[in-house]
Amino acid sequence: MRKILVVEDEVELLELYDMILSKDYIVFTTESGREAIEIFDRENPEIIIVDIKLPDVSGVEVTKHAKSKNPDVAVIGISAYRERFKEVLDAGAAIVLQKPFLVKQIHKVIEDVAPSKQ
């Protein structure tokens, strides 16, 4: 089963992601960019869903770190702030979704950006 790391500072959204994705993926969740980097280094997930604006380390920094360790990791940036999209795409995100978005579409987005299974 694929591993997904979800980084989101809104606890309700974090719980929603976990509920929606845990049936099909091994899901790791955190509200902290710093902890996201630790989880990434320890678990090496294939996919990261990351809010760009986090209280400590930004989603852009999380993306840069992950891509430097594993260029094949698929990153889905999430933001309510359209002006931040380019920043995370330049850091290596495959796509950015603007909040609010339809959570039921997340499976399709994940499959579209996920690295192919060997």
N, C-alpha and C positions, 0 to 999 in steps of 0.2 A: 504494500500500500504506500502511496506517495505521502511525503511529509509536507505539511504546510505550516508556516509561521505567520500568525496574524498579530499585527502591532497596531493597537487602536486605544486611544486614551478615554474613549467613552465606553464605560463598563457594560452598558446595556447592549451596545453594538458588538462588543467582544463576545458576550454570551450568545448573541444571535448567530454570529459567525460560527462559533463552536457547535451550536445546536444544528445548524444547517450543513456544516461540512464534516462533522465527526463520523457520519455514517460511511462516507466514501474515502476519507483521508485520515492520517494521523495528524492531529491538530495541536499545535503549541500556541498559546496565547500570552500576550503581555501588554501592559499599558505603557511600558518604558522602552525608549530607544536603546538605552544602555543595556537593559536586560535582553532586548532583542538580539543585540550583537553577541552576548554570551550564549543565548540559546542557539543562534545560528552556528557559532563556532563549535558547539557541543553536538548538535543534532544534524547539521548540514541538510536542511530541508531543500526540496527541489523548487518550491514556490514560496514567495513571501507576498503577503498582502499588507501594505504599510500605509498608515496615515502619514501625510507629509508633515503636519504640524503636531509635534509631540512636546510634552512639558520639559524633557531633558535633552536628549540627543535627537535631532530631527530625522524624519523619514528619509531625507536626502542623504544624510550621513550613514544611516543604516543601509541604504541602497548601495552607496559607494563601497562600504566595507564588504558587504556580501558579494558584490560583483568582483572586487579585488581578490577575494578568496576563491570564488567559484563563478567564472564568467558565464556559465550555463544556467545559473539560477534565474528563474523567471520572477520578475518583480512587477506587482500590480500596485501602482500608487493610488491613494485615495485622498481627495481633498475637497473642501468646500470652496477653496480659493483658487479660482482659475489662473490667476497670475503666477501661481507656484508650479503649474504643470510642466513648463519647459525645464525648470530646474531639476525635477526628478527624472524627466525623460533624458536629459543630458547626463544624469548620473547612471543611467542604464535601465530604467524601468521600461517594460515592454508596452505598457498602456497606463493611462491615468483615468480613473472614474471620478466624476464629480458627484459629491454628496449634494442632495440625497439621490440615491440610485435604487433600482429595484434589486433587492437582495436575491430574489429568485433567479436573476440573470448571472449570478456569480459563478455558478458551475460552468456555464458556457464560456465565460471569460477565462476561467482557469484552464479549461481544456484548450482554448485557442492559443494561450501563451505558454503552456507547460512544455518543458523539454520532452522530446519523444523518448519513449521507453526503449531501452536497448534490448 
